[in-house]
Amino acid sequence: MPFPIRTCVVCHEEFELHPDKPGFANRCPSCSEPESTEPAAANAPDVFDPKAEREVNAARRRAIRDLLYRKDS
Ligand SMILES: [Zn+2]
């Protein structure tokens, strides 16, 4: 039994309308897929800042150097 041929309203490609096809009846299978390709990391808060850590390390090194110089003199 042949499936009815429909034209996708999104990409205008003809496709067979299967009875168990998920999504819209007037969209081809590829256009029926949910558009959730955005990576989850894009919404994650920026917890690690390499520049900030470098500044902290530089400040720490400076403090240690000041301590050593003070001890020597
Ligand atoms: Zn389509």
N, CA, C, O and the ligand as a Tripos MOL2 file, in Angstrom:
@<TRIPOS>MOLECULE
protein
  293   291    74     0     0
PROTEIN
NO_CHARGES

@<TRIPOS>ATOM
      1 N           0.8540   -1.2050    0.0000 N.3       1 MET1
      2 CA          0.0000    0.0000    0.0000 C.3       1 MET1
      3 C           0.8860    1.2500    0.0000 C.2       1 MET1
      4 O           1.6640    1.4560    0.9310 O.2       1 MET1
      5 N           0.7740    2.0630   -1.0170 N.am      2 PRO2
      6 CA          1.6530    3.2450   -1.0960 C.3       2 PRO2
      7 C           1.2120    4.3390   -0.1400 C.2       2 PRO2
      8 O           0.0300    4.5130    0.1550 O.2       2 PRO2
      9 N           2.2060    5.0620    0.3250 N.am      3 PHE3
     10 CA          1.9010    6.1810    1.2180 C.3       3 PHE3
     11 C           1.5800    7.4100    0.3740 C.2       3 PHE3
     12 O           2.1150    7.5590   -0.7240 O.2       3 PHE3
     13 N           0.7220    8.2840    0.8700 N.am      4 PRO4
     14 CA          0.4350    9.5110    0.1270 C.3       4 PRO4
     15 C           1.6490   10.4270    0.0710 C.2       4 PRO4
     16 O           2.3810   10.5560    1.0530 O.2       4 PRO4
     17 N           1.8640   11.0650   -1.0830 N.am      5 ILE5
     18 CA          2.9930   11.9720   -1.2630 C.3       5 ILE5
     19 C           2.5460   13.3850   -0.8970 C.2       5 ILE5
     20 O           1.5550   13.8990   -1.4140 O.2       5 ILE5
     21 N           3.2940   13.9850   -0.0060 N.am      6 ARG6
     22 CA          2.9970   15.3560    0.4100 C.3       6 ARG6
     23 C           4.1970   16.2460    0.0970 C.2       6 ARG6
     24 O           5.3220   15.7610   -0.0280 O.2       6 ARG6
     25 N           3.9580   17.5200   -0.0260 N.am      7 THR7
     26 CA          5.0360   18.4750   -0.2420 C.3       7 THR7
     27 C           5.2900   19.2240    1.0650 C.2       7 THR7
     28 O           4.3750   19.7880    1.6650 O.2       7 THR7
     29 N           6.5400   19.2170    1.4840 N.am      8 CYS8
     30 CA          6.8990   19.8790    2.7370 C.3       8 CYS8
     31 C           6.6870   21.3850    2.6080 C.2       8 CYS8
     32 O           7.0860   21.9950    1.6170 O.2       8 CYS8
     33 N           6.0510   21.9790    3.6270 N.am      9 VAL9
     34 CA          5.7890   23.4150    3.5870 C.3       9 VAL9
     35 C           7.0440   24.2190    3.9150 C.2       9 VAL9
     36 O           7.0840   25.4310    3.7010 O.2       9 VAL9
     37 N           8.0710   23.5410    4.4360 N.am     10 VAL10
     38 CA          9.2830   24.2580    4.8460 C.3      10 VAL10
     39 C          10.3030   24.2470    3.7150 C.2      10 VAL10
     40 O          10.7650   25.3020    3.2810 O.2      10 VAL10
     41 N          10.6600   23.0370    3.2300 N.am     11 CYS11
     42 CA         11.7090   22.9380    2.2130 C.3      11 CYS11
     43 C          11.1400   22.5790    0.8400 C.2      11 CYS11
     44 O          11.8940   22.4670   -0.1260 O.2      11 CYS11
     45 N           9.8320   22.3980    0.7400 N.am     12 HIS12
     46 CA          9.1410   22.1210   -0.5290 C.3      12 HIS12
     47 C           9.6370   20.8400   -1.1880 C.2      12 HIS12
     48 O           9.5550   20.7040   -2.4090 O.2      12 HIS12
     49 N          10.1400   19.9130   -0.4110 N.am     13 GLU13
     50 CA         10.5330   18.5970   -0.9120 C.3      13 GLU13
     51 C           9.3520   17.6510   -0.7510 C.2      13 GLU13
     52 O           8.6150   17.7220    0.2330 O.2      13 GLU13
     53 N           9.1780   16.7560   -1.7370 N.am     14 GLU14
     54 CA          8.1090   15.7700   -1.6230 C.3      14 GLU14
     55 C           8.5440   14.6330   -0.7030 C.2      14 GLU14
     56 O           9.6970   14.2020   -0.7260 O.2      14 GLU14
     57 N           7.6150   14.1650    0.0920 N.am     15 PHE15
     58 CA          7.9320   13.0800    1.0130 C.3      15 PHE15
     59 C           6.7020   12.2070    1.1650 C.2      15 PHE15
     60 O           5.5740   12.6380    0.9270 O.2      15 PHE15
     61 N           6.9510   10.9510    1.5740 N.am     16 GLU16
     62 CA          5.8480   10.0240    1.8290 C.3      16 GLU16
     63 C           5.3090   10.2650    3.2290 C.2      16 GLU16
     64 O           6.0570   10.2800    4.2070 O.2      16 GLU16
     65 N           4.0070   10.4530    3.3080 N.am     17 LEU17
     66 CA          3.3930   10.6910    4.6090 C.3      17 LEU17
     67 C           3.0740    9.3490    5.2600 C.2      17 LEU17
     68 O           2.0560    8.7210    4.9670 O.2      17 LEU17
     69 N           3.9710    8.9260    6.1540 N.am     18 HIS18
     70 CA          3.7370    7.6730    6.8770 C.3      18 HIS18
     71 C           2.7300    7.9200    7.9880 C.2      18 HIS18
     72 O           2.7210    8.9970    8.5850 O.2      18 HIS18
     73 N           1.8760    6.9360    8.2750 N.am     19 PRO19
     74 CA          0.8740    7.1200    9.3340 C.3      19 PRO19
     75 C           1.5040    7.3610   10.7030 C.2      19 PRO19
     76 O           0.9410    8.0720   11.5340 O.2      19 PRO19
     77 N           2.7020    6.7520   10.9400 N.am     20 ASP20
     78 CA          3.3250    6.9060   12.2590 C.3      20 ASP20
     79 C           4.4060    7.9770   12.2520 C.2      20 ASP20
     80 O           5.2510    8.0230   13.1460 O.2      20 ASP20
     81 N           4.3760    8.8420   11.2310 N.am     21 LYS21
     82 CA          5.4080    9.8770   11.1400 C.3      21 LYS21
     83 C           5.2360   10.9060   12.2550 C.2      21 LYS21
     84 O           4.1510   11.4640   12.4190 O.2      21 LYS21
     85 N           6.2970   11.1600   13.0210 N.am     22 PRO22
     86 CA          6.1950   12.1500   14.0780 C.3      22 PRO22
     87 C           6.2300   13.5670   13.5150 C.2      22 PRO22
     88 O           6.7280   13.7990   12.4130 O.2      22 PRO22
     89 N           5.7050   14.4940   14.2730 N.am     23 GLY23
     90 CA          5.7430   15.8870   13.8540 C.3      23 GLY23
     91 C           4.5610   16.2660   12.9780 C.2      23 GLY23
     92 O           3.5140   15.6210   13.0250 O.2      23 GLY23
     93 N           4.7270   17.3050   12.1830 N.am     24 PHE24
     94 CA          3.6420   17.8420   11.3830 C.3      24 PHE24
     95 C           3.3950   16.9770   10.1560 C.2      24 PHE24
     96 O           4.3290   16.3960    9.6040 O.2      24 PHE24
     97 N           2.1360   16.8890    9.7270 N.am     25 ALA25
     98 CA          1.7890   16.0960    8.5490 C.3      25 ALA25
     99 C           2.1850   16.8160    7.2630 C.2      25 ALA25
    100 O           2.3230   16.1780    6.2190 O.2      25 ALA25
    101 N           2.3680   18.1220    7.3210 N.am     26 ASN26
    102 CA          2.7330   18.8610    6.1170 C.3      26 ASN26
    103 C           4.2130   19.2390    6.0950 C.2      26 ASN26
    104 O           4.6210   20.1540    5.3800 O.2      26 ASN26
    105 N           5.0130   18.5200    6.8910 N.am     27 ARG27
    106 CA          6.4630   18.7510    6.8900 C.3      27 ARG27
    107 C           7.1720   17.4280    6.6980 C.2      27 ARG27
    108 O           6.7140   16.3990    7.1950 O.2      27 ARG27
    109 N           8.3090   17.4420    5.9680 N.am     28 CYS28
    110 CA          9.0780   16.2250    5.7570 C.3      28 CYS28
    111 C           9.7540   15.8250    7.0790 C.2      28 CYS28
    112 O           9.8500   16.6510    7.9870 O.2      28 CYS28
    113 N          10.2170   14.5850    7.2000 N.am     29 PRO29
    114 CA         10.8080   14.1290    8.4710 C.3      29 PRO29
    115 C          11.9460   15.0210    8.9660 C.2      29 PRO29
    116 O          12.0450   15.2790   10.1660 O.2      29 PRO29
    117 N          12.8130   15.4980    8.0550 N.am     30 SER30
    118 CA         13.9480   16.3040    8.5110 C.3      30 SER30
    119 C          13.5020   17.6680    9.0180 C.2      30 SER30
    120 O          14.1350   18.2320    9.9110 O.2      30 SER30
    121 N          12.4120   18.2100    8.4560 N.am     31 CYS31
    122 CA         11.9230   19.5070    8.9090 C.3      31 CYS31
    123 C          11.0270   19.3610   10.1380 C.2      31 CYS31
    124 O          10.7000   20.3550   10.7870 O.2      31 CYS31
    125 N          10.6290   18.1330   10.4610 N.am     32 SER32
    126 CA          9.7920   17.9190   11.6400 C.3      32 SER32
    127 C          10.6190   17.8080   12.9070 C.2      32 SER32
    128 O          10.0900   17.9040   14.0140 O.2      32 SER32
    129 N          11.9420   17.6010   12.7380 N.am     33 GLU33
    130 CA         12.7810   17.4480   13.9190 C.3      33 GLU33
    131 C          12.8730   18.7660   14.6750 C.2      33 GLU33
    132 O          12.9570   19.8310   14.0650 O.2      33 GLU33
    133 N          12.8560   18.6960   15.9930 N.am     34 PRO34
    134 CA         12.9380   19.9230   16.7910 C.3      34 PRO34
    135 C          14.2880   20.6010   16.6120 C.2      34 PRO34
    136 O          15.3270   19.9450   16.5300 O.2      34 PRO34
    137 N          14.2510   21.9060   16.5540 N.am     35 GLU35
    138 CA         15.4860   22.6680   16.3460 C.3      35 GLU35
    139 C          16.1650   22.9120   17.6870 C.2      35 GLU35
    140 O          16.0750   23.9990   18.2570 O.2      35 GLU35
    141 N          16.8480   21.8790   18.1780 N.am     36 SER36
    142 CA         17.5380   21.9940   19.4650 C.3      36 SER36
    143 C          19.0010   21.6380   19.2830 C.2      36 SER36
    144 O          19.5450   20.8330   20.0400 O.2      36 SER36
    145 N          19.6430   22.2330   18.2830 N.am     37 THR37
    146 CA         21.0490   21.9470   18.0110 C.3      37 THR37
    147 C          21.9680   22.8880   18.7740 C.2      37 THR37
    148 O          23.1900   22.7770   18.6820 O.2      37 THR37
    149 N          21.3840   23.8150   19.5280 N.am     38 GLU38
    150 CA         22.2140   24.7760   20.2540 C.3      38 GLU38
    151 C          22.9510   24.0540   21.3880 C.2      38 GLU38
    152 O          22.3230   23.3370   22.1670 O.2      38 GLU38
    153 N          24.2430   24.2290   21.4910 N.am     39 PRO39
    154 CA         24.9680   23.5450   22.5670 C.3      39 PRO39
    155 C          24.5780   24.0880   23.9310 C.2      39 PRO39
    156 O          24.3530   25.2860   24.1030 O.2      39 PRO39
    157 N          24.5020   23.1810   24.8940 N.am     40 ALA40
    158 CA         24.0960   23.5890   26.2440 C.3      40 ALA40
    159 C          25.1550   24.4580   26.9050 C.2      40 ALA40
    160 O          24.8470   25.2340   27.8100 O.2      40 ALA40
    161 N          26.4000   24.3320   26.4600 N.am     41 ALA41
    162 CA         27.4760   25.0910   27.0770 C.3      41 ALA41
    163 C          27.3510   26.5810   26.7830 C.2      41 ALA41
    164 O          27.9110   27.4070   27.5040 O.2      41 ALA41
    165 N          26.6110   26.9310   25.7150 N.am     42 ALA42
    166 CA         26.4780   28.3430   25.3600 C.3      42 ALA42
    167 C          25.7100   29.1070   26.4270 C.2      42 ALA42
    168 O          25.9190   30.3070   26.6090 O.2      42 ALA42
    169 N          24.8200   28.4150   27.1320 N.am     43 ASN43
    170 CA         24.0210   29.0700   28.1580 C.3      43 ASN43
    171 C          24.6490   28.9480   29.5470 C.2      43 ASN43
    172 O          24.1550   29.5310   30.5120 O.2      43 ASN43
    173 N          25.7320   28.1910   29.6390 N.am     44 ALA44
    174 CA         26.3470   27.9920   30.9430 C.3      44 ALA44
    175 C          27.0520   29.2750   31.3830 C.2      44 ALA44
    176 O          27.6420   29.9740   30.5590 O.2      44 ALA44
    177 N          26.9910   29.5790   32.6570 N.am     45 PRO45
    178 CA         27.6730   30.7960   33.1370 C.3      45 PRO45
    179 C          29.1830   30.6520   33.0320 C.2      45 PRO45
    180 O          29.7250   29.5550   33.1660 O.2      45 PRO45
    181 N          29.8490   31.7600   32.7920 N.am     46 ASP46
    182 CA         31.3030   31.7410   32.6280 C.3      46 ASP46
    183 C          31.9570   31.7260   34.0050 C.2      46 ASP46
    184 O          32.2100   32.7730   34.6010 O.2      46 ASP46
    185 N          32.2240   30.5240   34.4950 N.am     47 VAL47
    186 CA         32.7630   30.3920   35.8480 C.3      47 VAL47
    187 C          34.2840   30.4650   35.8310 C.2      47 VAL47
    188 O          34.8980   30.8730   36.8170 O.2      47 VAL47
    189 N          34.8980   30.0700   34.7120 N.am     48 PHE48
    190 CA         36.3520   30.0410   34.6510 C.3      48 PHE48
    191 C          36.8460   31.1680   33.7530 C.2      48 PHE48
    192 O          36.5670   31.1730   32.5540 O.2      48 PHE48
    193 N          37.5660   32.1110   34.3150 N.am     49 ASP49
    194 CA         38.1130   33.2250   33.5460 C.3      49 ASP49
    195 C          39.6340   33.1450   33.6220 C.2      49 ASP49
    196 O          40.2140   33.5130   34.6430 O.2      49 ASP49
    197 N          40.2980   32.6670   32.5540 N.am     50 PRO50
    198 CA         41.7590   32.4980   32.5980 C.3      50 PRO50
    199 C          42.4830   33.8100   32.8680 C.2      50 PRO50
    200 O          43.5040   33.8220   33.5560 O.2      50 PRO50
    201 N          41.9640   34.9240   32.3300 N.am     51 LYS51
    202 CA         42.6230   36.2190   32.5130 C.3      51 LYS51
    203 C          42.6030   36.6340   33.9810 C.2      51 LYS51
    204 O          43.5960   37.1240   34.5170 O.2      51 LYS51
    205 N          41.4410   36.4250   34.6230 N.am     52 ALA52
    206 CA         41.3230   36.7910   36.0280 C.3      52 ALA52
    207 C          42.2620   35.9460   36.8760 C.2      52 ALA52
    208 O          42.8820   36.4460   37.8140 O.2      52 ALA52
    209 N          42.3640   34.6470   36.5370 N.am     53 GLU53
    210 CA         43.2430   33.7920   37.3300 C.3      53 GLU53
    211 C          44.6990   34.1990   37.1580 C.2      53 GLU53
    212 O          45.4810   34.1360   38.1070 O.2      53 GLU53
    213 N          45.0710   34.6250   35.9260 N.am     54 ARG54
    214 CA         46.4360   35.0530   35.6710 C.3      54 ARG54
    215 C          46.7510   36.2890   36.5070 C.2      54 ARG54
    216 O          47.8530   36.4080   37.0430 O.2      54 ARG54
    217 N          45.8040   37.2000   36.6230 N.am     55 GLU55
    218 CA         46.0260   38.4030   37.4230 C.3      55 GLU55
    219 C          46.1830   38.0610   38.8940 C.2      55 GLU55
    220 O          47.0010   38.6560   39.5940 O.2      55 GLU55
    221 N          45.3970   37.1020   39.3580 N.am     56 VAL56
    222 CA         45.4990   36.6730   40.7600 C.3      56 VAL56
    223 C          46.8620   36.0670   41.0160 C.2      56 VAL56
    224 O          47.4880   36.3460   42.0380 O.2      56 VAL56
    225 N          47.3340   35.2260   40.0800 N.am     57 ASN57
    226 CA         48.6450   34.6000   40.2360 C.3      57 ASN57
    227 C          49.7520   35.6460   40.2390 C.2      57 ASN57
    228 O          50.6940   35.5500   41.0250 O.2      57 ASN57
    229 N          49.6450   36.6370   39.3720 N.am     58 ALA58
    230 CA         50.6580   37.6870   39.3070 C.3      58 ALA58
    231 C          50.6820   38.4760   40.6000 C.2      58 ALA58
    232 O          51.7540   38.8210   41.0980 O.2      58 ALA58
    233 N          49.5220   38.7610   41.1440 N.am     59 ALA59
    234 CA         49.4560   39.5060   42.3950 C.3      59 ALA59
    235 C          50.0660   38.6880   43.5290 C.2      59 ALA59
    236 O          50.7420   39.2280   44.4050 O.2      59 ALA59
    237 N          49.8190   37.3780   43.5010 N.am     60 ARG60
    238 CA         50.3610   36.5100   44.5460 C.3      60 ARG60
    239 C          51.8910   36.4610   44.4570 C.2      60 ARG60
    240 O          52.5880   36.5210   45.4700 O.2      60 ARG60
    241 N          52.3940   36.3510   43.2180 N.am     61 ARG61
    242 CA         53.8470   36.3210   43.0360 C.3      61 ARG61
    243 C          54.4780   37.6270   43.5210 C.2      61 ARG61
    244 O          55.5370   37.6250   44.1490 O.2      61 ARG61
    245 N          53.8110   38.7330   43.2210 N.am     62 ARG62
    246 CA         54.3260   40.0360   43.6290 C.3      62 ARG62
    247 C          54.3790   40.1250   45.1620 C.2      62 ARG62
    248 O          55.3430   40.6370   45.7310 O.2      62 ARG62
    249 N          53.3370   39.6240   45.8080 N.am     63 ALA63
    250 CA         53.2770   39.6690   47.2730 C.3      63 ALA63
    251 C          54.3840   38.8300   47.8760 C.2      63 ALA63
    252 O          55.0120   39.2360   48.8530 O.2      63 ALA63
    253 N          54.6310   37.6510   47.2960 N.am     64 ILE64
    254 CA         55.6850   36.7690   47.8120 C.3      64 ILE64
    255 C          57.0440   37.4220   47.6290 C.2      64 ILE64
    256 O          57.9010   37.3500   48.5100 O.2      64 ILE64
    257 N          57.2400   38.0710   46.4630 N.am     65 ARG65
    258 CA         58.5180   38.7220   46.2020 C.3      65 ARG65
    259 C          58.7430   39.8590   47.1950 C.2      65 ARG65
    260 O          59.8480   40.0420   47.7070 O.2      65 ARG65
    261 N          57.6790   40.6210   47.4620 N.am     66 ASP66
    262 CA         57.7980   41.7130   48.4340 C.3      66 ASP66
    263 C          58.1830   41.1710   49.8030 C.2      66 ASP66
    264 O          59.0010   41.7620   50.5080 O.2      66 ASP66
    265 N          57.5890   40.0480   50.1710 N.am     67 LEU67
    266 CA         57.8930   39.4330   51.4610 C.3      67 LEU67
    267 C          59.3570   39.0390   51.5280 C.2      67 LEU67
    268 O          60.0250   39.2980   52.5290 O.2      67 LEU67
    269 N          59.8680   38.4050   50.4560 N.am     68 LEU68
    270 CA         61.2580   37.9400   50.4510 C.3      68 LEU68
    271 C          62.2220   39.1200   50.5340 C.2      68 LEU68
    272 O          63.2060   39.0830   51.2730 O.2      68 LEU68
    273 N          61.9230   40.1690   49.7610 N.am     69 TYR69
    274 CA         62.8190   41.3290   49.7610 C.3      69 TYR69
    275 C          62.8560   41.9460   51.1420 C.2      69 TYR69
    276 O          63.9070   42.3680   51.6250 O.2      69 TYR69
    277 N          61.6700   41.9940   51.7820 N.am     70 ARG70
    278 CA         61.6100   42.6150   53.0990 C.3      70 ARG70
    279 C          62.4390   41.8090   54.1130 C.2      70 ARG70
    280 O          63.0660   42.3630   55.0160 O.2      70 ARG70
    281 N          62.4150   40.4760   53.9270 N.am     71 LYS71
    282 CA         63.1430   39.6240   54.8420 C.3      71 LYS71
    283 C          64.6560   39.7680   54.6540 C.2      71 LYS71
    284 O          65.4200   39.7000   55.6170 O.2      71 LYS71
    285 N          65.0830   39.9710   53.3810 N.am     72 ASP72
    286 CA         66.5120   40.0820   53.1000 C.3      72 ASP72
    287 C          67.1000   41.3670   53.6350 C.2      72 ASP72
    288 O          68.2370   41.3800   54.1050 O.2      72 ASP72
    289 N          66.3410   42.4540   53.5710 N.am     73 SER73
    290 CA         66.8960   43.7530   53.9240 C.3      73 SER73
    291 C          66.9110   44.0220   55.4260 C.2      73 SER73
    292 O          67.3550   45.0850   55.8580 O.2      73 SER73
    293 ZN         11.1920   19.7160    4.6610 Zn       74 ZN74
@<TRIPOS>BOND
     1     1     2 1
     2     2     3 1
     3     3     4 2
     4     3     5 am
     5     5     6 1
     6     6     7 1
     7     7     8 2
     8     7     9 am
     9     9    10 1
    10    10    11 1
    11    11    12 2
    12    11    13 am
    13    13    14 1
    14    14    15 1
    15    15    16 2
    16    15    17 am
    17    17    18 1
    18    18    19 1
    19    19    20 2
    20    19    21 am
    21    21    22 1
    22    22    23 1
    23    23    24 2
    24    23    25 am
    25    25    26 1
    26    26    27 1
    27    27    28 2
    28    27    29 am
    29    29    30 1
    30    30    31 1
    31    31    32 2
    32    31    33 am
    33    33    34 1
    34    34    35 1
    35    35    36 2
    36    35    37 am
    37    37    38 1
    38    38    39 1
    39    39    40 2
    40    39    41 am
    41    41    42 1
    42    42    43 1
    43    43    44 2
    44    43    45 am
    45    45    46 1
    46    46    47 1
    47    47    48 2
    48    47    49 am
    49    49    50 1
    50    50    51 1
    51    51    52 2
    52    51    53 am
    53    53    54 1
    54    54    55 1
    55    55    56 2
    56    55    57 am
    57    57    58 1
    58    58    59 1
    59    59    60 2
    60    59    61 am
    61    61    62 1
    62    62    63 1
    63    63    64 2
    64    63    65 am
    65    65    66 1
    66    66    67 1
    67    67    68 2
    68    67    69 am
    69    69    70 1
    70    70    71 1
    71    71    72 2
    72    71    73 am
    73    73    74 1
    74    74    75 1
    75    75    76 2
    76    75    77 am
    77    77    78 1
    78    78    79 1
    79    79    80 2
    80    79    81 am
    81    81    82 1
    82    82    83 1
    83    83    84 2
    84    83    85 am
    85    85    86 1
    86    86    87 1
    87    87    88 2
    88    87    89 am
    89    89    90 1
    90    90    91 1
    91    91    92 2
    92    91    93 am
    93    93    94 1
    94    94    95 1
    95    95    96 2
    96    95    97 am
    97    97    98 1
    98    98    99 1
    99    99   100 2
   100    99   101 am
   101   101   102 1
   102   102   103 1
   103   103   104 2
   104   103   105 am
   105   105   106 1
   106   106   107 1
   107   107   108 2
   108   107   109 am
   109   109   110 1
   110   110   111 1
   111   111   112 2
   112   111   113 am
   113   113   114 1
   114   114   115 1
   115   115   116 2
   116   115   117 am
   117   117   118 1
   118   118   119 1
   119   119   120 2
   120   119   121 am
   121   121   122 1
   122   122   123 1
   123   123   124 2
   124   123   125 am
   125   125   126 1
   126   126   127 1
   127   127   128 2
   128   127   129 am
   129   129   130 1
   130   130   131 1
   131   131   132 2
   132   131   133 am
   133   133   134 1
   134   134   135 1
   135   135   136 2
   136   135   137 am
   137   137   138 1
   138   138   139 1
   139   139   140 2
   140   139   141 am
   141   141   142 1
   142   142   143 1
   143   143   144 2
   144   143   145 am
   145   145   146 1
   146   146   147 1
   147   147   148 2
   148   147   149 am
   149   149   150 1
   150   150   151 1
   151   151   152 2
   152   151   153 am
   153   153   154 1
   154   154   155 1
   155   155   156 2
   156   155   157 am
   157   157   158 1
   158   158   159 1
   159   159   160 2
   160   159   161 am
   161   161   162 1
   162   162   163 1
   163   163   164 2
   164   163   165 am
   165   165   166 1
   166   166   167 1
   167   167   168 2
   168   167   169 am
   169   169   170 1
   170   170   171 1
   171   171   172 2
   172   171   173 am
   173   173   174 1
   174   174   175 1
   175   175   176 2
   176   175   177 am
   177   177   178 1
   178   178   179 1
   179   179   180 2
   180   179   181 am
   181   181   182 1
   182   182   183 1
   183   183   184 2
   184   183   185 am
   185   185   186 1
   186   186   187 1
   187   187   188 2
   188   187   189 am
   189   189   190 1
   190   190   191 1
   191   191   192 2
   192   191   193 am
   193   193   194 1
   194   194   195 1
   195   195   196 2
   196   195   197 am
   197   197   198 1
   198   198   199 1
   199   199   200 2
   200   199   201 am
   201   201   202 1
   202   202   203 1
   203   203   204 2
   204   203   205 am
   205   205   206 1
   206   206   207 1
   207   207   208 2
   208   207   209 am
   209   209   210 1
   210   210   211 1
   211   211   212 2
   212   211   213 am
   213   213   214 1
   214   214   215 1
   215   215   216 2
   216   215   217 am
   217   217   218 1
   218   218   219 1
   219   219   220 2
   220   219   221 am
   221   221   222 1
   222   222   223 1
   223   223   224 2
   224   223   225 am
   225   225   226 1
   226   226   227 1
   227   227   228 2
   228   227   229 am
   229   229   230 1
   230   230   231 1
   231   231   232 2
   232   231   233 am
   233   233   234 1
   234   234   235 1
   235   235   236 2
   236   235   237 am
   237   237   238 1
   238   238   239 1
   239   239   240 2
   240   239   241 am
   241   241   242 1
   242   242   243 1
   243   243   244 2
   244   243   245 am
   245   245   246 1
   246   246   247 1
   247   247   248 2
   248   247   249 am
   249   249   250 1
   250   250   251 1
   251   251   252 2
   252   251   253 am
   253   253   254 1
   254   254   255 1
   255   255   256 2
   256   255   257 am
   257   257   258 1
   258   258   259 1
   259   259   260 2
   260   259   261 am
   261   261   262 1
   262   262   263 1
   263   263   264 2
   264   263   265 am
   265   265   266 1
   266   266   267 1
   267   267   268 2
   268   267   269 am
   269   269   270 1
   270   270   271 1
   271   271   272 2
   272   271   273 am
   273   273   274 1
   274   274   275 1
   275   275   276 2
   276   275   277 am
   277   277   278 1
   278   278   279 1
   279   279   280 2
   280   279   281 am
   281   281   282 1
   282   282   283 1
   283   283   284 2
   284   283   285 am
   285   285   286 1
   286   286   287 1
   287   287   288 2
   288   287   289 am
   289   289   290 1
   290   290   291 1
   291   291   292 2
@<TRIPOS>SUBSTRUCTURE
     1 MET1         2 RESIDUE 1 A MET
     2 PRO2         6 RESIDUE 1 A PRO
     3 PHE3        10 RESIDUE 1 A PHE
     4 PRO4        14 RESIDUE 1 A PRO
     5 ILE5        18 RESIDUE 1 A ILE
     6 ARG6        22 RESIDUE 1 A ARG
     7 THR7        26 RESIDUE 1 A THR
     8 CYS8        30 RESIDUE 1 A CYS
     9 VAL9        34 RESIDUE 1 A VAL
    10 VAL10       38 RESIDUE 1 A VAL
    11 CYS11       42 RESIDUE 1 A CYS
    12 HIS12       46 RESIDUE 1 A HIS
    13 GLU13       50 RESIDUE 1 A GLU
    14 GLU14       54 RESIDUE 1 A GLU
    15 PHE15       58 RESIDUE 1 A PHE
    16 GLU16       62 RESIDUE 1 A GLU
    17 LEU17       66 RESIDUE 1 A LEU
    18 HIS18       70 RESIDUE 1 A HIS
    19 PRO19       74 RESIDUE 1 A PRO
    20 ASP20       78 RESIDUE 1 A ASP
    21 LYS21       82 RESIDUE 1 A LYS
    22 PRO22       86 RESIDUE 1 A PRO
    23 GLY23       90 RESIDUE 1 A GLY
    24 PHE24       94 RESIDUE 1 A PHE
    25 ALA25       98 RESIDUE 1 A ALA
    26 ASN26      102 RESIDUE 1 A ASN
    27 ARG27      106 RESIDUE 1 A ARG
    28 CYS28      110 RESIDUE 1 A CYS
    29 PRO29      114 RESIDUE 1 A PRO
    30 SER30      118 RESIDUE 1 A SER
    31 CYS31      122 RESIDUE 1 A CYS
    32 SER32      126 RESIDUE 1 A SER
    33 GLU33      130 RESIDUE 1 A GLU
    34 PRO34      134 RESIDUE 1 A PRO
    35 GLU35      138 RESIDUE 1 A GLU
    36 SER36      142 RESIDUE 1 A SER
    37 THR37      146 RESIDUE 1 A THR
    38 GLU38      150 RESIDUE 1 A GLU
    39 PRO39      154 RESIDUE 1 A PRO
    40 ALA40      158 RESIDUE 1 A ALA
    41 ALA41      162 RESIDUE 1 A ALA
    42 ALA42      166 RESIDUE 1 A ALA
    43 ASN43      170 RESIDUE 1 A ASN
    44 ALA44      174 RESIDUE 1 A ALA
    45 PRO45      178 RESIDUE 1 A PRO
    46 ASP46      182 RESIDUE 1 A ASP
    47 VAL47      186 RESIDUE 1 A VAL
    48 PHE48      190 RESIDUE 1 A PHE
    49 ASP49      194 RESIDUE 1 A ASP
    50 PRO50      198 RESIDUE 1 A PRO
    51 LYS51      202 RESIDUE 1 A LYS
    52 ALA52      206 RESIDUE 1 A ALA
    53 GLU53      210 RESIDUE 1 A GLU
    54 ARG54      214 RESIDUE 1 A ARG
    55 GLU55      218 RESIDUE 1 A GLU
    56 VAL56      222 RESIDUE 1 A VAL
    57 ASN57      226 RESIDUE 1 A ASN
    58 ALA58      230 RESIDUE 1 A ALA
    59 ALA59      234 RESIDUE 1 A ALA
    60 ARG60      238 RESIDUE 1 A ARG
    61 ARG61      242 RESIDUE 1 A ARG
    62 ARG62      246 RESIDUE 1 A ARG
    63 ALA63      250 RESIDUE 1 A ALA
    64 ILE64      254 RESIDUE 1 A ILE
    65 ARG65      258 RESIDUE 1 A ARG
    66 ASP66      262 RESIDUE 1 A ASP
    67 LEU67      266 RESIDUE 1 A LEU
    68 LEU68      270 RESIDUE 1 A LEU
    69 TYR69      274 RESIDUE 1 A TYR
    70 ARG70      278 RESIDUE 1 A ARG
    71 LYS71      282 RESIDUE 1 A LYS
    72 ASP72      286 RESIDUE 1 A ASP
    73 SER73      290 RESIDUE 1 A SER
    74 ZN74       293 GROUP 0 **** ****
